[in-house]
Amino acid sequence: MDTGGNSLPSGSDGVKRKEVGNYYYGQGHPMKPHRIRMTHALLAHYGLLQHMQILKPFPARDRDLCRFHADDYVAFLRSITPETQQDQLRQLKRFNVGEDCPVFDGLYSLCQTYAGG
């Protein structure tokens, strides 16, 4: 039985992705992924993980995401990085990404994991 936690799947490059519970969106942001980590720790502490089947989500593919979101929005999420966001200010505003929904390393992988789950 897998009790390995809440890691994002490895990418096509074989590199293990950051654990979902380790993302930090900034002070005051409503998403608090560390709660996932705390929940997992509680389950482990109380010995409940051994009674559970842990399923790791398959990342949603582009076509899955495009069933609910516009193609250009999905393409934007796939391409935006902290290093490129200054070059895409118009797109950031258009898709309401910024202060409340910040750009961070691994944003698209996290979106795929959440949607896949």
DSSP file (Angstrom, degrees, kcal/mol; ACC not computed):
  #  RESIDUE AA STRUCTURE BP1 BP2  ACC     N-H-->O    O-->H-N    N-H-->O    O-->H-N    TCO  KAPPA ALPHA  PHI   PSI    X-CA   Y-CA   Z-CA
    1    1 A M              0   0    0      0, 0.0     2,-0.6     0, 0.0    52,-0.1   0.000 360.0 360.0 360.0 136.4    0.0    0.0    0.0
    2    2 A D        +     0   0    0     52,-0.3    52,-0.3     1,-0.1     3,-0.1  -0.713 360.0 160.5 -86.0 120.3    1.4    3.4   -0.9
    3    3 A T        +     0   0    0     -2,-0.6    -1,-0.1     1,-0.1     3,-0.1  -0.062  31.5 128.0-121.9  30.1    1.6    5.8    2.0
    4    4 A G        -     0   0    0      1,-0.2     2,-0.4    50,-0.1     3,-0.1   0.467  63.9-125.1 -73.9  -2.0    4.1    8.1    0.3
    5    5 A G        -     0   0    0      1,-0.1    -1,-0.2    -3,-0.1    32,-0.0  -0.743  47.5 -37.8 103.4-144.6    2.2   11.3    0.8
    6    6 A N  S    S+     0   0    0     -2,-0.4    14,-2.3    -3,-0.1    15,-0.3  -0.234  71.9 153.4-126.2  42.1    1.0   13.9   -1.6
    7    7 A S  B     -A   19   0A   0     12,-0.2    12,-0.2    -3,-0.1    11,-0.1  -0.424  45.7-118.6 -74.0 145.7    3.7   14.3   -4.2
    8    8 A L        -     0   0    0     10,-0.7     9,-0.7     9,-0.3     3,-0.1  -0.528  45.5 -93.6 -71.9 151.3    3.0   15.4   -7.6
    9    9 A P        -     0   0    0      0, 0.0     8,-0.2     0, 0.0    -1,-0.1  -0.238  46.5 -91.8 -65.3 158.2    3.9   12.8  -10.2
   10   10 A S        -     0   0    0      6,-0.2     6,-0.2     1,-0.1     5,-0.0  -0.409  45.4-120.8 -66.5 146.2    7.2   12.9  -11.9
   11   11 A G    >   -     0   0    0      4,-2.0     3,-2.4    -3,-0.1    -1,-0.1  -0.174  32.8 -90.3 -80.2 178.9    7.4   14.8  -15.1
   12   12 A S  T 3  S+     0   0    0      1,-0.3    -1,-0.1     2,-0.1    -2,-0.1   0.714 128.6  61.2 -63.9 -18.9    8.3   13.5  -18.5
   13   13 A D  T 3  S-     0   0    0      2,-0.2    -1,-0.3     1,-0.0     3,-0.1   0.451 116.1-116.6 -86.4   0.6   11.9   14.5  -17.6
   14   14 A G    <   +     0   0    0     -3,-2.4     2,-0.4     1,-0.3    -2,-0.1   0.437  69.4 138.6  82.9  -0.9   11.8   12.0  -14.7
   15   15 A V        -     0   0    0      1,-0.1    -4,-2.0    -6,-0.1    -1,-0.3  -0.656  57.3-120.5 -82.9 129.4   12.2   14.8  -12.1
   16   16 A K        -     0   0    0     -2,-0.4    -6,-0.2    -6,-0.2     2,-0.1  -0.474  31.1-130.6 -67.0 134.1   10.0   14.4   -9.0
   17   17 A R        -     0   0    0     -9,-0.7    -9,-0.3    -8,-0.2     3,-0.1  -0.436  30.0 -83.2 -86.0 161.2    7.7   17.4   -8.6
   18   18 A K        -     0   0    0    -11,-0.1   -10,-0.7    -2,-0.1    -1,-0.1  -0.279  53.0 -99.6 -59.9 144.5    7.2   19.4   -5.4
   19   19 A E  B >   -A    7   0A   0    -12,-0.2     3,-2.2     1,-0.1     4,-0.3  -0.438  26.5-124.2 -67.7 141.5    4.7   18.0   -3.0
   20   20 A V  G >  S+     0   0    0    -14,-2.3     3,-1.3     1,-0.3    -1,-0.1   0.873 110.5  57.0 -54.0 -40.8    1.3   19.6   -3.2
   21   21 A G  G 3  S+     0   0    0    -15,-0.3    -1,-0.3     1,-0.2    16,-0.1   0.523  98.4  62.8 -71.5  -4.6    1.4   20.5    0.5
   22   22 A N  G <  S+     0   0    0     -3,-2.2    -1,-0.2    11,-0.1     2,-0.2   0.397  73.8 110.7-103.1   2.7    4.7   22.4    0.1
   23   23 A Y    <   -     0   0    0     -3,-1.3     2,-0.4    -4,-0.3    11,-0.2  -0.525  49.8-161.4 -73.9 144.7    3.4   25.1   -2.3
   24   24 A Y        -     0   0    0     -2,-0.2     3,-0.1     9,-0.1     8,-0.1  -0.987  12.9-176.5-130.0 122.1    3.2   28.6   -0.8
   25   25 A Y        -     0   0    0     -2,-0.4     2,-0.1     6,-0.4    -1,-0.1   0.501  53.1 -91.9 -96.9  -6.1    1.1   31.2   -2.5
   26   26 A G    >   -     0   0    0      3,-0.1     3,-1.8     2,-0.0    -1,-0.3  -0.215  56.7 -46.6 110.5 157.5    1.9   34.2   -0.3
   27   27 A Q  T 3  S+     0   0    0      1,-0.3    -3,-0.0    -2,-0.1     0, 0.0  -0.314 123.7  15.6 -60.9 135.2    0.5   35.7    2.8
   28   28 A G  T 3  S+     0   0    0      1,-0.3    -1,-0.3     2,-0.0    -2,-0.0   0.347  86.4 137.8  85.0  -6.9   -3.2   36.2    2.8
   29   29 A H    <   -     0   0    0     -3,-1.8    -1,-0.3     1,-0.1    -3,-0.1  -0.534  55.5-134.5 -73.7 138.8   -3.9   33.9   -0.1
   30   30 A P  S    S+     0   0    0      0, 0.0     2,-0.5     0, 0.0    -1,-0.1   0.745  82.1  86.2 -68.9 -22.9   -6.9   31.7    0.5
   31   31 A M        -     0   0    0      1,-0.1    -6,-0.4    -6,-0.0    -2,-0.1  -0.670  52.7-180.0 -82.4 127.6   -5.3   28.5   -0.6
   32   32 A K    >   +     0   0    0     -2,-0.5     3,-2.2     1,-0.1     4,-0.3  -0.699   6.7 174.6-126.3  77.7   -3.4   26.8    2.2
   33   33 A P  T >> S+     0   0    0      0, 0.0     3,-1.8     0, 0.0     4,-1.0   0.715  70.8  78.1 -60.9 -20.5   -1.9   23.6    0.8
   34   34 A H  H 3> S+     0   0    0      1,-0.3     4,-2.3   -11,-0.2     5,-0.2   0.738  80.4  71.4 -61.7 -18.1    0.0   22.9    4.0
   35   35 A R  H <> S+     0   0    0     -3,-2.2     4,-2.4     2,-0.2    -1,-0.3   0.837  92.3  56.0 -64.3 -31.7   -3.4   21.7    5.3
   36   36 A I  H <> S+     0   0    0     -3,-1.8     4,-2.4    -4,-0.3    -1,-0.2   0.930 108.0  48.0 -62.6 -45.1   -3.0   18.6    3.0
   37   37 A R  H  X S+     0   0    0     -4,-1.0     4,-2.3     1,-0.2    -2,-0.2   0.906 111.9  49.1 -61.3 -43.5    0.3   17.9    4.7
   38   38 A M  H  X S+     0   0    0     -4,-2.3     4,-2.2     2,-0.2    -1,-0.2   0.898 110.6  50.1 -65.2 -41.0   -1.2   18.3    8.2
   39   39 A T  H  X S+     0   0    0     -4,-2.4     4,-2.4     2,-0.2    -2,-0.2   0.924 110.7  49.4 -62.9 -44.7   -4.1   16.0    7.3
   40   40 A H  H  X S+     0   0    0     -4,-2.4     4,-2.3     1,-0.2    -2,-0.2   0.909 110.4  51.2 -60.8 -42.6   -1.7   13.4    6.0
   41   41 A A  H  X S+     0   0    0     -4,-2.3     4,-2.8     2,-0.2    -1,-0.2   0.893 109.8  49.5 -63.2 -40.3    0.4   13.6    9.2
   42   42 A L  H  X S+     0   0    0     -4,-2.2     4,-2.3     2,-0.2     6,-0.2   0.927 110.4  49.9 -64.2 -44.8   -2.7   13.2   11.4
   43   43 A L  H  <>S+     0   0    0     -4,-2.4     5,-2.4     1,-0.2     6,-0.9   0.907 113.9  45.9 -60.2 -41.6   -3.8   10.1    9.4
   44   44 A A  H ><5S+     0   0    0     -4,-2.3     3,-1.5     3,-0.2    -2,-0.2   0.929 111.0  52.5 -66.6 -45.1   -0.4    8.6    9.8
   45   45 A H  H 3<5S+     0   0    0     -4,-2.8    -2,-0.2     1,-0.3    -1,-0.2   0.876 110.7  46.8 -60.1 -40.0   -0.2    9.5   13.5
   46   46 A Y  T 3<5S-     0   0    0     -4,-2.3    -1,-0.3    -5,-0.2    -2,-0.2   0.400 113.9-117.1 -85.0   3.6   -3.5    7.8   14.3
   47   47 A G  T < 5S+     0   0    0     -3,-1.5     3,-0.2    -4,-0.2    -3,-0.2   0.740  77.3 127.3  71.8  22.4   -2.5    4.7   12.3
   48   48 A L    > < +     0   0    0     -5,-2.4     3,-1.6    -6,-0.2    -4,-0.2   0.717  52.2  74.6 -85.8 -21.4   -5.3    5.2    9.8
   49   49 A L  G >  S+     0   0    0     -6,-0.9     3,-1.6     1,-0.3    -1,-0.2   0.851  88.9  61.1 -61.5 -32.8   -3.2    5.1    6.6
   50   50 A Q  G 3  S+     0   0    0      1,-0.3    -1,-0.3    -3,-0.2    -2,-0.1   0.661 105.2  48.9 -68.9 -13.6   -2.9    1.3    7.0
   51   51 A H  G <  S+     0   0    0     -3,-1.6     2,-0.3    -4,-0.1    -1,-0.3   0.296 104.1  77.6-103.9   7.0   -6.6    1.0    6.7
   52   52 A M  S <  S-     0   0    0     -3,-1.6     2,-0.7    -4,-0.2    -3,-0.0  -0.837  73.6-131.4-119.2 152.7   -6.9    3.3    3.6
   53   53 A Q        -     0   0    0     -2,-0.3     2,-0.6   -52,-0.1    -3,-0.1  -0.925  27.3-150.2 -99.4 116.6   -6.2    2.8    0.0
   54   54 A I        -     0   0    0     -2,-0.7     2,-0.5   -52,-0.3   -52,-0.3  -0.774  12.4-167.7 -91.7 123.0   -4.1    5.8   -1.1
   55   55 A L        -     0   0    0     -2,-0.6    -2,-0.0     0, 0.0     0, 0.0  -0.942  11.3-148.5-113.4 127.0   -4.6    6.8   -4.7
   56   56 A K        -     0   0    0     -2,-0.5     2,-0.1     1,-0.0   -48,-0.1  -0.801  29.0-116.6 -90.1 133.0   -2.3    9.2   -6.5
   57   57 A P        -     0   0    0      0, 0.0    60,-0.2     0, 0.0    59,-0.1  -0.363  16.7-126.1 -69.7 145.7   -4.1   11.3   -9.1
   58   58 A F        -     0   0    0     58,-0.4     3,-0.1    57,-0.1     2,-0.0  -0.777  38.3-106.1 -83.3 133.7   -3.3   11.0  -12.8
   59   59 A P        -     0   0    0      0, 0.0    54,-0.2     0, 0.0     2,-0.1  -0.365  35.2-111.9 -62.0 137.0   -2.5   14.5  -14.1
   60   60 A A        -     0   0    0     52,-2.2     2,-0.1    51,-0.1    56,-0.1  -0.437  32.5-129.8 -65.4 141.7   -5.3   15.9  -16.3
   61   61 A R     >  -     0   0    0     -2,-0.1     4,-2.4     1,-0.1     3,-0.4  -0.450  25.4-101.5 -87.5 166.8   -4.2   16.2  -19.9
   62   62 A D  H  > S+     0   0    0      1,-0.2     4,-2.6     2,-0.2     5,-0.2   0.916 123.8  52.8 -53.6 -45.5   -4.7   19.3  -22.0
   63   63 A R  H  4 S+     0   0    0      1,-0.2     4,-0.4     2,-0.2    -1,-0.2   0.839 108.3  51.1 -64.6 -30.9   -7.8   17.9  -23.7
   64   64 A D  H >4 S+     0   0    0     -3,-0.4     3,-1.1     2,-0.2     4,-0.4   0.938 112.2  45.7 -67.4 -46.2   -9.3   17.1  -20.3
   65   65 A L  H >X S+     0   0    0     -4,-2.4     4,-1.7     1,-0.2     3,-1.5   0.859 107.0  59.5 -63.9 -35.2   -8.7   20.7  -19.1
   66   66 A C  T 3< S+     0   0    0     -4,-2.6    -1,-0.2     1,-0.3    -2,-0.2   0.571  88.5  73.1 -74.4  -8.1  -10.1   22.1  -22.3
   67   67 A R  T <4 S+     0   0    0     -3,-1.1    -1,-0.3    -4,-0.4    -2,-0.2   0.773 116.9  19.8 -69.9 -24.3  -13.4   20.4  -21.7
   68   68 A F  T <4 S+     0   0    0     -3,-1.5     2,-0.3    -4,-0.4    -2,-0.2   0.542 126.3  48.9-120.6 -14.7  -14.0   23.0  -19.0
   69   69 A H  S  < S-     0   0    0     -4,-1.7    -1,-0.1     2,-0.0     2,-0.0  -0.920  89.0 -94.6-129.6 153.9  -11.6   25.8  -19.9
   70   70 A A     >  -     0   0    0     -2,-0.3     4,-2.1     1,-0.1     3,-0.5  -0.347  33.4-121.1 -65.2 145.0  -10.8   27.7  -23.1
   71   71 A D  H  > S+     0   0    0      1,-0.2     4,-2.5     2,-0.2     5,-0.2   0.879 112.6  53.1 -54.2 -42.2   -7.9   26.5  -25.1
   72   72 A D  H  > S+     0   0    0      1,-0.2     4,-1.9     2,-0.2    -1,-0.2   0.830 107.4  51.7 -68.7 -30.4   -6.0   29.8  -24.9
   73   73 A Y  H  > S+     0   0    0     -3,-0.5     4,-2.5     2,-0.2    -1,-0.2   0.920 111.2  46.9 -68.4 -44.4   -6.4   29.8  -21.1
   74   74 A V  H  X S+     0   0    0     -4,-2.1     4,-2.1     2,-0.2    -2,-0.2   0.909 112.3  50.2 -63.8 -42.4   -4.9   26.3  -20.8
   75   75 A A  H  X S+     0   0    0     -4,-2.5     4,-1.6    -5,-0.2    -1,-0.2   0.893 109.9  51.6 -62.6 -39.5   -2.1   27.3  -23.2
   76   76 A F  H  X S+     0   0    0     -4,-1.9     4,-2.3     2,-0.2     3,-0.3   0.943 109.8  48.1 -61.6 -48.6   -1.4   30.3  -21.0
   77   77 A L  H  < S+     0   0    0     -4,-2.5    31,-0.3     1,-0.2    -1,-0.2   0.865 111.0  52.3 -61.0 -36.1   -1.2   28.3  -17.8
   78   78 A R  H  < S+     0   0    0     -4,-2.1    -1,-0.2     1,-0.2    -2,-0.2   0.833 117.7  36.7 -67.9 -32.6    1.1   25.8  -19.5
   79   79 A S  H  < S+     0   0    0     -4,-1.6    -2,-0.2    -3,-0.3    -1,-0.2   0.710  90.9  99.7 -97.7 -21.8    3.5   28.6  -20.7
   80   80 A I     <  +     0   0    0     -4,-2.3    28,-0.3    -5,-0.1    27,-0.2  -0.440  42.1 164.4 -74.6 138.0    3.5   31.1  -17.8
   81   81 A T    >>  -     0   0    0     -2,-0.2     4,-1.4    22,-0.1     3,-0.6  -0.926  52.9-103.0-139.6 164.1    6.4   31.0  -15.4
   82   82 A P  T 34 S+     0   0    0      0, 0.0     4,-0.3     0, 0.0     3,-0.1   0.853 123.5  52.5 -57.0 -32.2    7.7   33.5  -12.8
   83   83 A E  T 34 S+     0   0    0      1,-0.2     3,-0.2     2,-0.1     4,-0.1   0.783 115.8  37.7 -75.1 -26.7   10.5   34.4  -15.2
   84   84 A T  T X4 S+     0   0    0     -3,-0.6     3,-1.3     1,-0.1     4,-0.4   0.501  88.2  93.0-102.6  -5.1    8.1   35.1  -18.2
   85   85 A Q  G >< S+     0   0    0     -4,-1.4     3,-1.2     1,-0.3     7,-0.2   0.824  79.7  59.4 -64.4 -30.5    5.2   36.8  -16.4
   86   86 A Q  G >  S+     0   0    0     -4,-0.3     3,-0.6     1,-0.3    -1,-0.3   0.771 104.2  52.9 -66.9 -23.4    6.6   40.3  -16.9
   87   87 A D  G <  S+     0   0    0     -3,-1.3    -1,-0.3     1,-0.2    -2,-0.2   0.535 110.4  48.7 -84.3  -7.6    6.4   39.6  -20.7
   88   88 A Q  G <>  +     0   0    0     -3,-1.2     4,-2.5    -4,-0.4    -1,-0.2  -0.143  63.9 133.7-125.9  37.6    2.8   38.6  -20.5
   89   89 A L  H <> S+     0   0    0     -3,-0.6     4,-2.1     1,-0.2     5,-0.2   0.865  74.7  53.2 -59.1 -38.5    1.2   41.4  -18.4
   90   90 A R  H  > S+     0   0    0      1,-0.2     4,-2.4     2,-0.2    -1,-0.2   0.922 111.4  45.4 -63.6 -43.7   -1.8   41.6  -20.8
   91   91 A Q  H  > S+     0   0    0      2,-0.2     4,-2.5     1,-0.2    -2,-0.2   0.880 109.0  56.5 -67.1 -38.7   -2.5   37.9  -20.6
   92   92 A L  H  <>S+     0   0    0     -4,-2.5     5,-2.9    -7,-0.2     4,-0.3   0.930 112.1  42.3 -56.8 -46.1   -2.1   38.0  -16.8
   93   93 A K  H ><5S+     0   0    0     -4,-2.1     3,-1.1     3,-0.2    -2,-0.2   0.920 112.4  54.0 -67.5 -43.6   -4.8   40.7  -16.6
   94   94 A R  H 3<5S+     0   0    0     -4,-2.4    -2,-0.2     1,-0.3    -1,-0.2   0.889 116.8  36.7 -57.8 -41.9   -7.0   38.9  -19.1
   95   95 A F  T 3<5S-     0   0    0     -4,-2.5    -1,-0.3    -5,-0.1    -2,-0.2   0.288 110.8-118.6 -98.4  10.2   -7.0   35.7  -17.2
   96   96 A N  T < 5 +     0   0    0     -3,-1.1     2,-0.4    -4,-0.3    -3,-0.2   0.890  62.2 148.3  56.7  44.9   -7.1   37.3  -13.8
   97   97 A V      < +     0   0    0     -5,-2.9     2,-0.3    -6,-0.2    -1,-0.2  -0.918  30.1  65.3-110.2 135.1   -3.8   35.8  -12.7
   98   98 A G  S    S+     0   0    0      3,-1.6     5,-0.0    -2,-0.4    -5,-0.0  -0.826  95.0  14.9 161.0-118.0   -1.5   37.8  -10.4
   99   99 A E  S    S+     0   0    0     -2,-0.3    -2,-0.0     1,-0.2   -70,-0.0   0.924 134.5  31.4 -61.0 -50.5   -1.9   38.9   -6.8
  100  100 A D  S    S+     0   0    0      1,-0.3    -1,-0.2   -71,-0.1    -3,-0.1   0.801 134.7  31.3 -79.9 -29.1   -4.8   36.6   -5.8
  101  101 A C  S    S-     0   0    0     -5,-0.1    -3,-1.6   -72,-0.1    -1,-0.3  -0.749  92.6-162.9-126.5  81.5   -3.8   33.8   -8.2
  102  102 A P        -     0   0    0      0, 0.0     2,-0.4     0, 0.0    -3,-0.1  -0.197  18.6-119.2 -73.9 157.4    0.0   34.1   -8.3
  103  103 A V        +     0   0    0    -22,-0.1     2,-0.3    -6,-0.1   -22,-0.1  -0.789  43.8 161.7 -88.9 133.3    2.3   32.6  -10.8
  104  104 A F    >   -     0   0    0     -2,-0.4     3,-1.7   -24,-0.1     2,-0.1  -0.966  47.9 -75.6-148.1 162.1    4.8   30.1   -9.3
  105  105 A D  T 3  S+     0   0    0     -2,-0.3   -24,-0.1     1,-0.3     0, 0.0  -0.400 119.5  19.5 -60.1 129.5    7.1   27.3  -10.4
  106  106 A G  T 3> S+     0   0    0     -2,-0.1     4,-2.4     3,-0.0    -1,-0.3   0.597  79.3 138.8  86.8  11.7    5.1   24.2  -11.2
  107  107 A L  H <> S+     0   0    0     -3,-1.7     4,-2.3     1,-0.2     5,-0.2   0.924  73.5  45.4 -55.2 -49.1    1.8   26.1  -11.5
  108  108 A Y  H  > S+     0   0    0    -31,-0.3     4,-2.6   -28,-0.3    -1,-0.2   0.903 111.7  51.7 -66.3 -40.6    0.6   24.0  -14.5
  109  109 A S  H  > S+     0   0    0      1,-0.2     4,-2.2     2,-0.2    -1,-0.2   0.896 110.4  49.6 -61.1 -39.5    1.6   20.7  -12.9
  110  110 A L  H  X S+     0   0    0     -4,-2.4     4,-2.8     2,-0.2     5,-0.2   0.916 109.8  50.8 -65.7 -42.3   -0.3   21.6   -9.8
  111  111 A C  H  X S+     0   0    0     -4,-2.3     4,-2.6     1,-0.2     5,-0.2   0.915 110.8  49.6 -59.7 -43.6   -3.4   22.5  -12.0
  112  112 A Q  H  X S+     0   0    0     -4,-2.6     4,-2.4     2,-0.2   -52,-2.2   0.904 112.3  47.4 -62.3 -41.7   -3.1   19.2  -13.8
  113  113 A T  H  X S+     0   0    0     -4,-2.2     4,-2.1   -54,-0.2    -2,-0.2   0.934 113.3  46.4 -67.7 -46.5   -2.9   17.3  -10.5
  114  114 A Y  H  < S+     0   0    0     -4,-2.8    -2,-0.2     1,-0.2    -1,-0.2   0.932 116.5  44.8 -61.5 -45.4   -5.8   19.1   -8.9
  115  115 A A  H  < S+     0   0    0     -4,-2.6    -1,-0.2    -5,-0.2    -2,-0.2   0.883 112.7  51.6 -67.4 -36.8   -8.0   18.6  -11.9
  116  116 A G  H  <        0   0    0     -4,-2.4   -58,-0.4     1,-0.3    -1,-0.2   0.831 360.0 360.0 -67.3 -32.2   -6.9   15.0  -12.3
  117  117 A G     <        0   0    0     -4,-2.1    -1,-0.3   -60,-0.2    -2,-0.2   0.481 360.0 360.0 -71.0 360.0   -7.8   14.3   -8.7
